[in-house]
């Protein structure tokens, strides 16, 4: 597993993080970005990534690291899709970044047409996944972020059986 370079070889500069259960603490936004890049190095489509945590917990910062680590966009090109709800990035892999903060119910979710995202393999990052109610057989990585004192963040990974989603 790992990010592929243009020639199909594993990306030589990024050491992947195992996508198994575990917990780390980052001490800056830069460390959170770097951890996101390392997570990306272990991802392969199809992959559903749930980013949960309160406002300010670091969800979008981690998403920036993941998306840039996948080669889909530069970090400065990744913003929170709070108002647009879905951002699509195309690079070596298709990546969707979804923010469900403003979704108030199943009807709102259905109007987004998110079922279409599962037509072909992609990496789908979902902020505020507690509002997600779509069924999928894709592997799910649950990432729980918590803001701690002094600009530190706890990042906990929990893998989930795809049959438990939805």
Backbone bond lengths (Angstrom), bond angles and torsions (degrees), N, CA, C in turn:
res aa  C-N    CA-C-N  psi(-1)  N-CA   C-N-CA  omega(-1)  CA-C   N-CA-C  phi
1 X - - - 1.462 - - 1.518 109.21 -
2 X 1.304 115.34 153.56 1.440 120.63 177.51 1.504 110.19 148.73
3 X 1.290 115.34 167.96 1.455 120.63 178.67 1.510 107.58 -72.73
4 X 1.317 115.73 140.56 1.448 119.96 178.51 1.515 110.07 -96.00
5 X 1.302 116.30 138.49 1.457 121.46 171.53 1.520 107.36 -77.01
6 X 1.314 117.11 173.32 1.454 121.11 -177.25 1.520 112.38 -57.09
7 X 1.325 117.80 -30.02 1.458 120.34 -179.12 1.526 112.41 -85.64
8 X 1.346 118.15 4.10 1.459 122.33 177.65 1.517 114.09 91.10
9 X 1.332 117.28 -5.49 1.462 120.39 178.47 1.526 109.89 -81.64
10 X 1.323 116.62 158.90 1.468 120.31 177.36 1.517 109.39 -61.23
11 X 1.337 116.64 143.32 1.464 121.36 -179.88 1.525 108.20 -62.33
12 X 1.333 118.05 124.72 1.458 120.42 -172.19 1.521 115.20 -77.73
13 X 1.343 118.94 -17.22 1.464 119.56 -171.82 1.517 114.63 -101.58
14 X 1.313 118.37 -5.17 1.458 119.08 -176.15 1.521 109.18 -121.35
15 X 1.318 115.92 123.59 1.452 121.17 176.17 1.520 108.32 -88.11
16 X 1.339 117.38 118.55 1.462 118.85 -176.98 1.524 113.09 -68.38
17 X 1.323 114.16 153.70 1.458 122.41 172.50 1.519 106.30 -97.26
18 X 1.296 117.96 139.26 1.454 120.98 175.58 1.519 109.50 -63.45
19 X 1.326 116.35 136.57 1.463 120.43 -179.89 1.525 110.99 -88.55
20 X 1.309 116.90 37.70 1.455 121.84 176.24 1.530 108.70 -105.48
21 X 1.305 114.87 168.56 1.461 120.29 -176.69 1.530 110.91 -55.67
22 X 1.314 115.43 139.66 1.454 121.31 178.48 1.516 110.24 175.62
23 X 1.324 116.55 171.85 1.463 121.04 -177.05 1.518 109.10 -144.01
24 X 1.351 115.39 137.64 1.460 120.56 174.57 1.522 108.57 -134.70
25 X 1.316 116.06 167.86 1.466 122.07 173.34 1.520 106.86 -124.20
26 X 1.343 116.00 129.02 1.466 120.33 174.97 1.522 107.77 -103.77
27 X 1.329 115.68 149.64 1.468 119.55 -175.09 1.524 113.40 -109.50
28 X 1.334 117.15 6.69 1.462 120.65 177.69 1.522 109.44 -163.23
29 X 1.329 115.98 165.18 1.464 120.31 175.46 1.529 109.72 -61.47
30 X 1.331 117.69 -37.56 1.461 121.60 179.66 1.523 111.00 -61.35
31 X 1.333 117.22 -40.56 1.468 120.33 177.83 1.529 110.75 -66.98
32 X 1.344 117.37 -37.96 1.464 120.67 178.49 1.532 109.85 -65.03
33 X 1.347 117.34 -42.48 1.464 121.14 175.93 1.529 110.64 -59.83
34 X 1.317 116.36 -46.60 1.464 120.96 -179.04 1.523 110.95 -62.46
35 X 1.326 117.09 -40.20 1.466 120.11 178.03 1.531 109.92 -64.42
36 X 1.324 117.34 -38.96 1.466 120.80 176.27 1.522 111.31 -60.57
37 X 1.326 117.13 -42.08 1.471 120.55 177.68 1.521 110.55 -62.60
38 X 1.327 116.75 -39.73 1.468 120.41 179.18 1.532 110.98 -68.45
39 X 1.333 117.01 -37.56 1.471 119.58 174.92 1.523 110.24 -61.39
40 X 1.330 115.90 -44.37 1.465 120.94 -178.84 1.520 111.33 -57.28
41 X 1.327 116.83 -36.92 1.458 120.98 -177.96 1.527 112.17 -62.28
42 X 1.325 117.49 -19.42 1.462 121.09 178.42 1.514 114.01 -101.25
43 X 1.329 117.43 2.58 1.471 121.02 -176.32 1.517 111.82 -96.26
44 X 1.316 114.46 144.69 1.455 123.83 173.29 1.523 108.00 -137.02
45 X 1.334 117.32 137.79 1.465 119.31 174.97 1.530 110.01 -67.49
46 X 1.286 120.65 147.24 1.458 125.71 -3.02 1.525 111.10 -82.23
47 X 1.314 116.52 141.46 1.467 122.55 179.40 1.521 109.35 -150.11
48 X 1.308 116.32 127.75 1.459 123.10 174.92 1.519 106.63 -106.30
49 X 1.340 116.39 125.05 1.463 121.46 -177.00 1.522 108.10 -120.06
50 X 1.325 116.82 115.54 1.461 122.34 177.85 1.527 108.75 -94.16
51 X 1.340 116.43 120.28 1.463 122.68 178.94 1.518 108.25 -106.81
52 X 1.316 117.01 104.20 1.463 119.93 -177.83 1.517 111.02 -113.16
53 X 1.334 114.20 150.68 1.457 120.99 179.48 1.511 109.51 155.91
54 X 1.312 116.34 162.71 1.459 121.40 -179.95 1.523 110.95 -68.46
55 X 1.332 116.12 170.06 1.463 120.66 172.81 1.528 108.64 -55.68
56 X 1.313 116.63 135.43 1.460 120.50 179.47 1.514 115.21 82.04
57 X 1.338 117.29 6.56 1.467 120.06 -177.95 1.522 112.87 -78.34
58 X 1.346 117.94 -14.64 1.464 120.44 178.24 1.520 114.62 108.17
59 X 1.333 118.11 13.77 1.467 121.29 -177.83 1.525 112.06 -59.86
60 X 1.320 117.06 -50.33 1.464 120.17 -177.75 1.526 110.76 -68.75
61 X 1.309 117.88 -36.29 1.466 120.74 177.73 1.527 109.84 -62.27
62 X 1.326 117.33 -44.93 1.461 120.18 177.99 1.529 109.99 -64.53
63 X 1.337 117.31 -40.84 1.466 121.02 178.46 1.532 110.61 -60.18
64 X 1.327 117.66 -40.12 1.472 121.19 177.39 1.526 110.37 -58.25
65 X 1.324 116.14 -44.75 1.459 120.22 178.69 1.520 112.22 -63.47
66 X 1.337 116.50 -42.54 1.467 120.42 -179.96 1.526 110.12 -64.81
67 X 1.325 117.14 -49.09 1.469 121.17 -176.85 1.522 111.05 -63.28
68 X 1.335 117.02 -42.99 1.469 118.82 178.05 1.522 110.58 -68.92
69 X 1.326 116.96 -36.85 1.459 120.76 178.07 1.520 113.05 -64.78
70 X 1.326 116.72 -27.37 1.469 121.53 176.67 1.530 111.30 -81.44
71 X 1.330 116.84 -6.99 1.461 120.97 -179.53 1.516 113.47 77.02
72 X 1.339 117.25 17.66 1.466 121.21 -176.95 1.528 112.46 -87.78
73 X 1.328 118.28 -22.92 1.473 122.68 179.23 1.526 108.22 -168.44
74 X 1.322 115.25 159.87 1.463 119.94 172.83 1.533 108.00 -78.77
75 X 1.315 116.43 152.88 1.467 120.67 -177.62 1.519 112.69 -53.40
76 X 1.350 117.00 -41.27 1.466 119.75 -177.99 1.530 112.41 -69.14
77 X 1.323 118.24 -13.77 1.467 122.05 177.95 1.527 112.23 -87.76
78 X 1.321 117.09 -10.08 1.468 121.68 -176.93 1.520 109.04 -97.76
79 X 1.331 115.27 120.09 1.465 121.45 175.69 1.518 108.43 -126.23
80 X 1.301 115.87 165.26 1.457 119.91 178.27 1.526 109.64 -67.12
81 X 1.321 117.96 130.28 1.462 120.24 177.91 1.536 112.47 -84.71
82 X 1.322 117.50 36.46 1.463 121.81 -176.04 1.523 112.43 -55.11
83 X 1.328 117.80 -42.17 1.469 119.98 -176.70 1.518 112.64 -95.59
84 X 1.337 117.96 -31.69 1.462 120.39 178.61 1.528 110.89 -87.22
85 X 1.305 117.71 -16.71 1.455 127.88 177.34 1.520 114.95 73.32
86 X 1.344 118.28 -38.64 1.466 120.63 -179.46 1.525 109.43 -136.67
87 X 1.333 115.99 128.74 1.463 121.40 170.67 1.525 107.25 -114.92
88 X 1.309 116.10 136.53 1.466 121.11 176.36 1.521 108.69 -111.66
89 X 1.332 115.58 136.06 1.453 122.38 177.90 1.527 107.90 -125.50
90 X 1.309 115.14 137.11 1.467 119.83 178.28 1.513 108.69 -121.18
91 X 1.285 114.58 127.19 1.457 121.66 177.29 1.511 105.53 -151.35
92 X 1.312 117.28 -138.52 1.467 118.87 174.28 1.532 111.27 -61.15
93 X 1.339 115.42 -25.92 1.465 122.09 175.33 1.520 108.77 -133.66
94 X 1.320 115.85 150.96 1.468 120.21 172.65 1.512 107.84 -79.35
95 X 1.332 115.80 135.51 1.461 121.47 179.34 1.523 107.68 -132.27
96 X 1.316 115.84 134.48 1.462 122.23 173.27 1.517 107.70 -116.33
97 X 1.322 116.27 132.93 1.466 122.81 177.00 1.523 106.01 -116.13
98 X 1.316 115.89 116.09 1.463 122.21 -173.64 1.524 109.29 -117.44
99 X 1.327 116.97 136.51 1.457 122.58 176.03 1.525 107.81 -121.64
100 X 1.310 116.32 112.78 1.464 121.17 -176.34 1.530 113.08 -98.55
101 X 1.329 117.27 15.54 1.466 121.15 -177.13 1.523 112.04 -55.24
102 X 1.319 117.93 -39.52 1.465 121.81 -176.32 1.525 113.86 -90.68
103 X 1.317 117.54 1.19 1.464 121.35 178.80 1.521 108.66 -79.77
104 X 1.327 115.53 127.22 1.467 119.11 -175.28 1.518 114.59 -104.26
105 X 1.302 118.28 -9.98 1.458 119.14 179.52 1.519 111.17 -174.20
106 X 1.327 114.39 178.02 1.457 121.17 -177.70 1.532 111.86 -58.18
107 X 1.339 117.63 -38.61 1.473 120.90 -179.11 1.525 110.15 -62.56
108 X 1.345 117.95 -42.84 1.468 121.22 176.83 1.526 110.62 -60.13
109 X 1.315 115.99 -43.07 1.457 121.30 -178.55 1.529 110.49 -63.57
110 X 1.310 116.62 -42.83 1.460 120.39 -178.47 1.530 112.49 -65.27
111 X 1.335 117.96 -29.96 1.469 119.99 -179.86 1.530 112.27 -68.84
112 X 1.339 117.47 -16.62 1.460 120.90 -179.97 1.530 112.58 -77.12
113 X 1.337 117.59 -17.01 1.461 120.69 -179.17 1.520 113.65 66.17
114 X 1.309 116.46 33.99 1.462 120.01 -176.21 1.522 113.41 -67.45
115 X 1.321 117.82 -19.65 1.467 120.10 176.76 1.524 110.61 -56.07
116 X 1.339 116.61 -32.69 1.463 121.75 -178.41 1.528 112.34 -64.01
117 X 1.331 116.97 -23.86 1.461 120.11 -179.29 1.527 111.83 -63.99
118 X 1.322 116.32 -23.18 1.458 120.70 -175.18 1.528 112.64 -90.88
119 X 1.342 116.83 8.12 1.464 121.14 -179.75 1.531 111.59 -68.76
120 X 1.317 117.45 -31.77 1.460 120.60 176.98 1.525 108.54 -142.12
121 X 1.328 117.13 153.39 1.464 120.65 -175.33 1.529 112.79 -56.94
122 X 1.322 114.84 138.38 1.463 122.84 179.18 1.521 107.51 -158.46
123 X 1.310 115.35 172.26 1.463 121.75 168.15 1.524 104.64 -102.93
124 X 1.332 117.01 124.35 1.467 121.70 -178.50 1.521 108.01 -118.38
125 X 1.347 115.91 114.48 1.463 122.76 178.02 1.517 108.19 -98.96
126 X 1.326 117.36 128.82 1.459 121.67 -177.07 1.520 110.19 -124.48
127 X 1.354 115.93 114.33 1.466 120.70 171.51 1.521 107.89 -86.94
128 X 1.320 117.13 143.59 1.467 124.77 -176.76 1.535 110.62 63.11
129 X 1.339 117.51 52.66 1.466 121.18 -175.18 1.529 114.44 -68.00
130 X 1.327 117.43 -12.45 1.475 118.32 177.86 1.533 110.90 -64.21
131 X 1.337 117.09 -13.66 1.467 121.56 177.10 1.529 111.80 -94.77
132 X 1.316 117.33 -1.39 1.464 123.79 -179.72 1.526 109.04 -78.58
133 X 1.325 117.53 130.86 1.465 119.46 178.78 1.525 112.33 -135.67
134 X 1.322 116.72 16.81 1.461 120.44 179.89 1.525 110.31 -89.11
135 X 1.320 115.79 141.43 1.460 120.84 177.61 1.531 108.99 -86.67
136 X 1.309 115.92 142.94 1.465 121.04 176.36 1.521 108.88 -153.08
137 X 1.307 115.15 153.27 1.470 119.20 175.17 1.530 110.75 -101.17
138 X 1.339 116.52 8.81 1.459 120.49 177.67 1.528 110.40 -70.58
139 X 1.319 117.22 150.41 1.465 119.29 174.00 1.530 110.09 -63.38
140 X 1.326 115.01 142.11 1.464 120.86 -177.75 1.529 109.01 -117.44
141 X 1.319 114.59 131.41 1.462 121.15 171.53 1.518 106.64 -113.68
142 X 1.307 116.91 116.46 1.464 122.54 178.08 1.525 107.55 -92.93
143 X 1.334 116.06 124.86 1.460 121.23 178.37 1.520 107.41 -119.22
144 X 1.322 116.12 118.48 1.466 121.27 179.24 1.518 108.38 -105.11
145 X 1.344 114.86 122.31 1.465 120.49 -179.12 1.522 109.39 -112.21
146 X 1.318 115.10 140.95 1.456 121.01 178.99 1.525 108.89 -136.66
147 X 1.327 116.08 127.77 1.461 120.37 175.10 1.521 108.22 -76.08
148 X 1.318 115.54 133.10 1.459 122.75 178.46 1.519 108.14 -117.73
149 X 1.315 118.99 171.31 1.471 120.63 179.01 1.532 112.51 -60.09
150 X 1.329 115.57 156.97 1.471 123.50 174.40 1.521 114.03 60.53
151 X 1.341 117.00 40.63 1.468 123.17 176.07 1.522 113.01 60.51
152 X 1.330 116.98 27.58 1.456 120.19 174.75 1.528 108.41 -99.29
153 X 1.328 114.79 155.79 1.461 120.43 -178.56 1.520 109.66 -137.99
154 X 1.317 115.56 138.42 1.450 121.83 172.58 1.528 107.27 -93.51
155 X 1.326 116.32 132.96 1.459 121.81 178.39 1.523 106.98 -126.25
156 X 1.322 115.83 116.34 1.461 121.27 -177.95 1.524 109.52 -116.53
157 X 1.325 116.66 128.57 1.459 122.25 177.96 1.519 109.92 -100.52
158 X 1.319 115.23 134.79 1.465 121.71 176.96 1.526 106.47 -135.78
159 X 1.322 118.09 117.81 1.457 119.54 175.90 1.513 108.21 -81.80
160 X 1.319 115.87 152.87 1.460 119.54 -176.63 1.519 109.10 -136.89
161 X 1.310 115.55 140.64 1.450 121.43 175.71 1.518 108.48 -64.60
162 X 1.342 118.73 127.20 1.459 120.78 -178.24 1.531 113.28 -56.66
163 X 1.317 117.32 -29.54 1.471 118.80 -178.48 1.521 111.92 -71.42
164 X 1.333 118.11 -13.43 1.462 121.01 177.72 1.518 111.51 -86.10
165 X 1.363 118.57 -11.74 1.458 120.43 -177.57 1.502 110.66 -82.64
166 X 1.364 113.42 152.45 1.457 120.72 177.00 1.463 109.71 87.13
